[in-house]
Amino acid sequence: MKSLKENFQKVHVLVIGSGIIGKFNALELSELGFQITIIDPTQDKNSSNAALGLLMGNIYQKRKGRSWTLRKQSLELWPIWLKHLQAFNNELNIEKPLIQLTTNEETFKKLKKFINENNDQNLKSLEGDSIIIENINKAFQTRNIKGIISKKDGRINAGTLLKTIDTCLKNKKVNFLKDKVIKIRKLNTHWIATSKTKKEIKSDVIILCNSLNTIDLIDNLSHNIKLKPVLGQAIEISVNDAEVDLLALPKHFNINGKNIIPVSKNKLIIGSTDEYSTKPEENIFEKLTNIIDKKPNWLVKAHVLKRWSGIRSRPDGEPSPIMKNLGDGLIICTGFYKNGILLAPACSKWVANEIKNYFS
Ligand SMILES: Cc1cc2nc3c(=O)[nH]c(=O)nc-3n(C[C@H](O)[C@H](O)[C@H](O)COP(=O)(O)OP(=O)(O)OC[C@H]3O[C@@H](n4cnc5c(N)ncnc54)[C@H](O)[C@@H]3O)c2cc1C
């Protein structure tokens, strides 16, 4: 009898979209032995390349339901994938811990309650007596910042991750097509995807990982999937290092919903905001640097070195993400308006199980 892997080698899977979700699906399935093609017109201009890579799993305050289950599974899968990917790039790492901070007393009380209720050794509250808080308060010239630290969460550099997955996929002989799919149809036992340049790609399975454009490729009258664009923005700023010691700050942290990543003694990345629009705003510096009530001087005087943004898709009328098996070898894995980097391993595992069941 042939092994499952040998059987899978005959199955051709077309992954539409090469953001982190498409690439992770390709990674998981190529490891299982499937023949994979990924198609995307613009590999590096998607929201995955804009992501800051914070992995907020264990710090998530709802400890039940689908979202928590996906986070929990991803937290378990990430160390395994990391080890696998490090064989292709030993610089790829998850930098732990993750620190979530607030200046709002009520929010802090809720964070403390969450820790007490869950009795999780990997979570701790951070107050004025902690050296971390002392340094952050000093940098932001306040006394009001406090929060929690999660030893299990952290950050992976999204750009490095995507490049490492590319190397791994190349090694697995995954085929990459630079083109846009404009139509898909079922023809007998196969799927035919028609591209903008009029190529016809035949496959046994299609996985739709093409964010907002997913709905253009399905019969939405029967499936009724709605996706809204959500803009995320980030800036890299330069500051006067005589006025603030960025190196005394943690490698990444979040204050009042803004993610902050000091990258050198005078450079800092700040992101991201959730806006229901598609156009980056002009006053992005003001918006992103409004971290606490009174901005420290070094932040007022900072200069923007780089700004970037990404448009993600948020499901309308159902929870994020959308993972649906539409039957006949057509699967949707999209709608990651947040946490796509974190959730990629758990979601790809779900897709792989659906495909394995379809062929067994
Ligand atoms: C500024 C910013 C910061 C973020 N920070 C974090 C973070 O810290 N942690 C975290 O986990 N998440 C973060 N995110 C969210 C994360 O980036 C997303 O959840 C994730 O990138 C979604 O990945 P995706 O593969 O679904 O979509 P995308 O990366 O947008 O990829 C979709 C791809 O589909 C392709 N495509 C579209 N239509 C077609 C078609 N017809 N044919 C072929 N290809 C097509 C597009 O070209 C694109 O490459 C952030 C996002 C932004 C913008």
The ligand as a Gaussian input file, in Angstrom:
#p B3LYP/6-31G(d) Opt

LIG

0 1
 C        1.122000      48.046000      10.040000
 C        0.693000      46.646000      10.364000
 C        1.159000      46.030000      11.526000
 C        0.774000      44.719000      11.843000
 N        1.310000      44.140000      12.941000
 C        1.020000      42.842000      13.206000
 C        1.632000      42.194000      14.309000
 O        2.394000      42.816000      15.046000
 N        1.342000      40.876000      14.539000
 C        0.486000      40.166000      13.727000
 O        0.266000      38.957000      13.965000
 N       -0.134000      40.786000      12.682000
 C        0.124000      42.089000      12.405000
 N       -0.483000      42.700000      11.350000
 C       -1.551000      41.989000      10.655000
 C       -0.983000      41.044000       9.629000
 O       -0.129000      41.772000       8.797000
 C       -2.108000      40.414000       8.825000
 O       -2.990000      39.756000       9.705000
 C       -1.552000      39.411000       7.829000
 O       -0.500000      39.992000       7.103000
 C       -2.608000      38.934000       6.878000
 O       -1.963000      38.099000       5.930000
 P       -2.655000      37.604000       4.606000
 O       -1.735000      36.627000       3.993000
 O       -4.047000      37.176000       4.916000
 O       -2.832000      38.912000       3.699000
 P       -1.801000      39.729000       2.823000
 O       -0.457000      39.770000       3.431000
 O       -2.432000      41.041000       2.541000
 O       -1.663000      38.882000       1.489000
 C       -2.704000      38.747000       0.557000
 C       -2.034000      38.513000      -0.783000
 O       -3.025000      38.143000      -1.744000
 C       -2.625000      38.651000      -3.002000
 N       -3.775000      38.672000      -3.921000
 C       -4.884000      39.438000      -3.837000
 N       -5.720000      39.154000      -4.855000
 C       -5.124000      38.186000      -5.597000
 C       -5.514000      37.471000      -6.769000
 N       -6.678000      37.698000      -7.371000
 N       -4.647000      36.550000      -7.290000
 C       -3.460000      36.285000      -6.658000
 N       -3.064000      36.932000      -5.522000
 C       -3.890000      37.862000      -5.009000
 C       -2.080000      40.047000      -2.682000
 O       -1.223000      40.528000      -3.703000
 C       -1.345000      39.761000      -1.350000
 O        0.033000      39.502000      -1.576000
 C       -0.128000      44.007000      10.994000
 C       -0.604000      44.621000       9.829000
 C       -0.199000      45.915000       9.511000
 C       -0.716000      46.527000       8.241000

